[in-house]
Amino acid sequence: MTERLQLRIVKPLAALAICSVLAACGGGDRELALEDTDADTIYRQAELQLSRGQADDAARLFAEVERLYPYSDFAKRGLIMQAFAYHKDGDYENARAAAQRFIDFYPADEDAAYAQYLLALSYYDQIDQVGRDQGLTFQALQSLRTVIEQYPDSEYARSSMLKFDLAFDHLAAKEMEIGRYYLKRGHYPAAINRFRAVVEEFQTTTHTPEALLRLVEAYLALGLTQEAQTAGAILGYNFQSSPFYDDAYRQLTGQGLAPEAAGTNWLNDVYRRTIQGRWL
């Protein structure tokens, strides 16, 4: 959140006015009382609820500001704070909806970058477990990329880049998880497809060394020694100090093989491009 937005939350409140809204909120005439309350008072009450940790109540009050005073500056401020409050409450769907409305209504506003960042976070904060729906990860990547590309000079760009890398790594982790599952059960072609995806599509992630080791294992199990040797050669060239290479080396030499580029296969193409620098 920007410093300006943070200051809005903690600024002094108009005590008497807020007490009147509090009293109204406690009774059955809440909506009528809000209809008769000015935007500043409702907004301040929403800030108070937020400062008390009652983010859900704060979000509803910020929404009321937007509803009752749609053409005021408070409506704009209330909308971005509504997105923030919903996100803080873990209501990611409503956080996304509010953030997207802000972007649609105020694309040139100085808080548009923050709205886009909140939109990305509403996806990103749901992908903390590898087993979760990967659609959320793709949505997070797309939204984070938007922050990076459209707001490169904003205070959210660097954080978005870091989170983009982590989300990208998360996708590779999912491929590895499924690949290991197939490998353990002897479904070698299916396992190879998953590990190949990591090597070709997620080569910048931390999972590439293990993916190459698992390719060595799977190809050796199938008797495809040239593919296994080439996977070992790539692993040795790029990650020679890795324990994954030590394991691959032992497996290859245990069958009288050496880690070297051999044959004509997709791994040989990877070796030629990444190690020899030849693209044709």
Contacts in CASP RR format, 6 or more apart in sequence:
PFRMAT RR
TARGET T0000
AUTHOR 0000-0000-0000
METHOD contacts of the structure
MODEL  1
MTERLQLRIVKPLAALAICSVLAACGGGDRELALEDTDADTIYRQAELQL
SRGQADDAARLFAEVERLYPYSDFAKRGLIMQAFAYHKDGDYENARAAAQ
RFIDFYPADEDAAYAQYLLALSYYDQIDQVGRDQGLTFQALQSLRTVIEQ
YPDSEYARSSMLKFDLAFDHLAAKEMEIGRYYLKRGHYPAAINRFRAVVE
EFQTTTHTPEALLRLVEAYLALGLTQEAQTAGAILGYNFQSSPFYDDAYR
QLTGQGLAPEAAGTNWLNDVYRRTIQGRWL
1 84 0 8 1.000
1 114 0 8 1.000
2 111 0 8 1.000
2 114 0 8 1.000
2 155 0 8 1.000
5 80 0 8 1.000
5 81 0 8 1.000
5 84 0 8 1.000
5 111 0 8 1.000
5 114 0 8 1.000
8 47 0 8 1.000
8 77 0 8 1.000
8 81 0 8 1.000
9 47 0 8 1.000
9 50 0 8 1.000
9 51 0 8 1.000
10 47 0 8 1.000
10 51 0 8 1.000
11 47 0 8 1.000
13 44 0 8 1.000
13 47 0 8 1.000
13 48 0 8 1.000
14 40 0 8 1.000
14 41 0 8 1.000
14 44 0 8 1.000
17 37 0 8 1.000
17 40 0 8 1.000
17 41 0 8 1.000
17 44 0 8 1.000
18 41 0 8 1.000
18 44 0 8 1.000
18 45 0 8 1.000
18 48 0 8 1.000
20 33 0 8 1.000
20 37 0 8 1.000
20 41 0 8 1.000
21 33 0 8 1.000
21 34 0 8 1.000
21 37 0 8 1.000
21 41 0 8 1.000
21 42 0 8 1.000
21 45 0 8 1.000
22 45 0 8 1.000
23 33 0 8 1.000
24 30 0 8 1.000
24 32 0 8 1.000
24 33 0 8 1.000
24 34 0 8 1.000
24 37 0 8 1.000
25 33 0 8 1.000
25 45 0 8 1.000
34 42 0 8 1.000
34 64 0 8 1.000
34 68 0 8 1.000
35 68 0 8 1.000
39 65 0 8 1.000
39 68 0 8 1.000
39 69 0 8 1.000
39 72 0 8 1.000
39 74 0 8 1.000
39 75 0 8 1.000
40 74 0 8 1.000
42 61 0 8 1.000
42 64 0 8 1.000
42 65 0 8 1.000
42 68 0 8 1.000
42 74 0 8 1.000
43 61 0 8 1.000
43 62 0 8 1.000
43 65 0 8 1.000
43 74 0 8 1.000
43 77 0 8 1.000
43 78 0 8 1.000
43 81 0 8 1.000
45 61 0 8 1.000
46 57 0 8 1.000
46 58 0 8 1.000
46 59 0 8 1.000
46 61 0 8 1.000
46 62 0 8 1.000
46 65 0 8 1.000
46 78 0 8 1.000
46 81 0 8 1.000
46 85 0 8 1.000
47 58 0 8 1.000
47 81 0 8 1.000
49 55 0 8 1.000
49 57 0 8 1.000
49 58 0 8 1.000
49 61 0 8 1.000
50 58 0 8 1.000
50 81 0 8 1.000
50 85 0 8 1.000
50 88 0 8 1.000
55 85 0 8 1.000
55 86 0 8 1.000
55 88 0 8 1.000
55 89 0 8 1.000
55 90 0 8 1.000
56 85 0 8 1.000
56 89 0 8 1.000
56 91 0 8 1.000
58 81 0 8 1.000
58 85 0 8 1.000
59 82 0 8 1.000
59 85 0 8 1.000
59 86 0 8 1.000
59 89 0 8 1.000
59 91 0 8 1.000
59 94 0 8 1.000
59 98 0 8 1.000
62 78 0 8 1.000
62 79 0 8 1.000
62 81 0 8 1.000
62 82 0 8 1.000
62 85 0 8 1.000
63 78 0 8 1.000
63 82 0 8 1.000
63 98 0 8 1.000
65 72 0 8 1.000
65 74 0 8 1.000
65 75 0 8 1.000
65 77 0 8 1.000
65 78 0 8 1.000
66 75 0 8 1.000
66 78 0 8 1.000
66 79 0 8 1.000
66 82 0 8 1.000
69 75 0 8 1.000
76 102 0 8 1.000
76 105 0 8 1.000
76 106 0 8 1.000
76 109 0 8 1.000
79 98 0 8 1.000
79 101 0 8 1.000
79 102 0 8 1.000
79 105 0 8 1.000
79 106 0 8 1.000
80 98 0 8 1.000
80 99 0 8 1.000
80 102 0 8 1.000
80 111 0 8 1.000
80 114 0 8 1.000
80 115 0 8 1.000
82 98 0 8 1.000
83 95 0 8 1.000
83 98 0 8 1.000
83 99 0 8 1.000
83 102 0 8 1.000
83 115 0 8 1.000
83 118 0 8 1.000
83 119 0 8 1.000
84 95 0 8 1.000
84 118 0 8 1.000
86 92 0 8 1.000
86 94 0 8 1.000
86 95 0 8 1.000
86 98 0 8 1.000
87 95 0 8 1.000
87 118 0 8 1.000
87 121 0 8 1.000
87 122 0 8 1.000
87 125 0 8 1.000
90 125 0 8 1.000
92 122 0 8 1.000
92 123 0 8 1.000
92 125 0 8 1.000
92 126 0 8 1.000
93 122 0 8 1.000
95 118 0 8 1.000
95 119 0 8 1.000
95 122 0 8 1.000
96 119 0 8 1.000
96 122 0 8 1.000
96 123 0 8 1.000
99 115 0 8 1.000
99 116 0 8 1.000
99 118 0 8 1.000
99 119 0 8 1.000
99 122 0 8 1.000
100 115 0 8 1.000
100 119 0 8 1.000
102 109 0 8 1.000
102 111 0 8 1.000
102 112 0 8 1.000
102 115 0 8 1.000
103 112 0 8 1.000
103 115 0 8 1.000
103 116 0 8 1.000
103 119 0 8 1.000
106 112 0 8 1.000
106 115 0 8 1.000
112 151 0 8 1.000
113 147 0 8 1.000
113 150 0 8 1.000
113 151 0 8 1.000
113 154 0 8 1.000
113 155 0 8 1.000
113 156 0 8 1.000
114 154 0 8 1.000
114 156 0 8 1.000
116 143 0 8 1.000
116 146 0 8 1.000
116 147 0 8 1.000
116 150 0 8 1.000
116 151 0 8 1.000
116 156 0 8 1.000
117 147 0 8 1.000
117 154 0 8 1.000
117 156 0 8 1.000
117 159 0 8 1.000
117 160 0 8 1.000
119 143 0 8 1.000
120 140 0 8 1.000
120 143 0 8 1.000
120 144 0 8 1.000
120 146 0 8 1.000
120 147 0 8 1.000
120 160 0 8 1.000
120 163 0 8 1.000
121 163 0 8 1.000
123 136 0 8 1.000
123 137 0 8 1.000
123 139 0 8 1.000
123 140 0 8 1.000
123 143 0 8 1.000
124 140 0 8 1.000
124 143 0 8 1.000
124 144 0 8 1.000
124 163 0 8 1.000
124 167 0 8 1.000
126 132 0 8 1.000
126 136 0 8 1.000
127 136 0 8 1.000
127 137 0 8 1.000
127 140 0 8 1.000
127 167 0 8 1.000
127 170 0 8 1.000
130 170 0 8 1.000
130 173 0 8 1.000
130 174 0 8 1.000
130 177 0 8 1.000
131 174 0 8 1.000
131 177 0 8 1.000
134 171 0 8 1.000
134 174 0 8 1.000
137 167 0 8 1.000
137 170 0 8 1.000
137 171 0 8 1.000
137 174 0 8 1.000
138 171 0 8 1.000
140 163 0 8 1.000
140 167 0 8 1.000
141 164 0 8 1.000
141 167 0 8 1.000
141 168 0 8 1.000
141 171 0 8 1.000
144 160 0 8 1.000
144 161 0 8 1.000
144 163 0 8 1.000
144 164 0 8 1.000
144 167 0 8 1.000
145 164 0 8 1.000
147 154 0 8 1.000
147 156 0 8 1.000
147 157 0 8 1.000
147 160 0 8 1.000
148 157 0 8 1.000
148 160 0 8 1.000
148 161 0 8 1.000
148 164 0 8 1.000
151 157 0 8 1.000
168 202 0 8 1.000
168 204 0 8 1.000
168 205 0 8 1.000
169 202 0 8 1.000
169 205 0 8 1.000
169 206 0 8 1.000
169 207 0 8 1.000
171 202 0 8 1.000
172 198 0 8 1.000
172 202 0 8 1.000
172 205 0 8 1.000
172 206 0 8 1.000
172 207 0 8 1.000
172 208 0 8 1.000
172 211 0 8 1.000
173 207 0 8 1.000
175 194 0 8 1.000
175 195 0 8 1.000
175 197 0 8 1.000
175 198 0 8 1.000
175 202 0 8 1.000
175 207 0 8 1.000
175 211 0 8 1.000
176 194 0 8 1.000
176 195 0 8 1.000
176 198 0 8 1.000
176 207 0 8 1.000
176 210 0 8 1.000
176 211 0 8 1.000
176 214 0 8 1.000
178 194 0 8 1.000
179 190 0 8 1.000
179 191 0 8 1.000
179 194 0 8 1.000
179 195 0 8 1.000
179 214 0 8 1.000
180 191 0 8 1.000
180 214 0 8 1.000
181 191 0 8 1.000
182 188 0 8 1.000
182 190 0 8 1.000
182 191 0 8 1.000
182 194 0 8 1.000
183 191 0 8 1.000
183 214 0 8 1.000
183 217 0 8 1.000
183 218 0 8 1.000
186 221 0 8 1.000
188 218 0 8 1.000
188 219 0 8 1.000
188 221 0 8 1.000
188 222 0 8 1.000
189 222 0 8 1.000
191 214 0 8 1.000
191 218 0 8 1.000
192 215 0 8 1.000
192 218 0 8 1.000
192 219 0 8 1.000
195 211 0 8 1.000
195 212 0 8 1.000
195 214 0 8 1.000
195 215 0 8 1.000
195 218 0 8 1.000
196 211 0 8 1.000
196 215 0 8 1.000
196 266 0 8 1.000
198 205 0 8 1.000
198 207 0 8 1.000
198 208 0 8 1.000
198 211 0 8 1.000
199 208 0 8 1.000
199 211 0 8 1.000
199 212 0 8 1.000
199 215 0 8 1.000
199 234 0 8 1.000
199 267 0 8 1.000
199 270 0 8 1.000
200 266 0 8 1.000
200 270 0 8 1.000
202 208 0 8 1.000
203 274 0 8 1.000
208 238 0 8 1.000
208 239 0 8 1.000
209 235 0 8 1.000
209 238 0 8 1.000
209 239 0 8 1.000
209 242 0 8 1.000
209 244 0 8 1.000
209 245 0 8 1.000
210 244 0 8 1.000
212 231 0 8 1.000
212 232 0 8 1.000
212 234 0 8 1.000
212 235 0 8 1.000
212 239 0 8 1.000
212 244 0 8 1.000
212 248 0 8 1.000
213 231 0 8 1.000
213 232 0 8 1.000
213 235 0 8 1.000
213 244 0 8 1.000
213 245 0 8 1.000
213 247 0 8 1.000
213 248 0 8 1.000
215 227 0 8 1.000
215 228 0 8 1.000
215 231 0 8 1.000
215 267 0 8 1.000
216 228 0 8 1.000
216 231 0 8 1.000
216 232 0 8 1.000
216 235 0 8 1.000
216 248 0 8 1.000
216 251 0 8 1.000
216 252 0 8 1.000
217 251 0 8 1.000
219 225 0 8 1.000
219 227 0 8 1.000
219 228 0 8 1.000
219 231 0 8 1.000
220 228 0 8 1.000
220 251 0 8 1.000
220 252 0 8 1.000
220 255 0 8 1.000
225 255 0 8 1.000
225 257 0 8 1.000
225 262 0 8 1.000
226 262 0 8 1.000
226 263 0 8 1.000
226 265 0 8 1.000
227 265 0 8 1.000
227 267 0 8 1.000
228 251 0 8 1.000
228 252 0 8 1.000
228 257 0 8 1.000
229 252 0 8 1.000
229 257 0 8 1.000
229 258 0 8 1.000
229 259 0 8 1.000
229 260 0 8 1.000
229 261 0 8 1.000
229 262 0 8 1.000
230 260 0 8 1.000
230 261 0 8 1.000
230 262 0 8 1.000
230 263 0 8 1.000
230 265 0 8 1.000
230 267 0 8 1.000
230 268 0 8 1.000
230 270 0 8 1.000
230 271 0 8 1.000
231 248 0 8 1.000
231 267 0 8 1.000
232 245 0 8 1.000
232 248 0 8 1.000
232 249 0 8 1.000
232 252 0 8 1.000
232 259 0 8 1.000
233 259 0 8 1.000
233 260 0 8 1.000
233 261 0 8 1.000
233 271 0 8 1.000
233 275 0 8 1.000
234 267 0 8 1.000
234 270 0 8 1.000
234 271 0 8 1.000
234 274 0 8 1.000
234 275 0 8 1.000
235 242 0 8 1.000
235 244 0 8 1.000
235 245 0 8 1.000
235 248 0 8 1.000
235 259 0 8 1.000
236 242 0 8 1.000
236 245 0 8 1.000
236 248 0 8 1.000
236 249 0 8 1.000
236 259 0 8 1.000
237 275 0 8 1.000
238 274 0 8 1.000
238 275 0 8 1.000
239 245 0 8 1.000
248 259 0 8 1.000
249 259 0 8 1.000
252 258 0 8 1.000
252 259 0 8 1.000
261 268 0 8 1.000
261 271 0 8 1.000
261 272 0 8 1.000
261 275 0 8 1.000
262 268 0 8 1.000
272 278 0 8 1.000
272 279 0 8 1.000
273 279 0 8 1.000
END
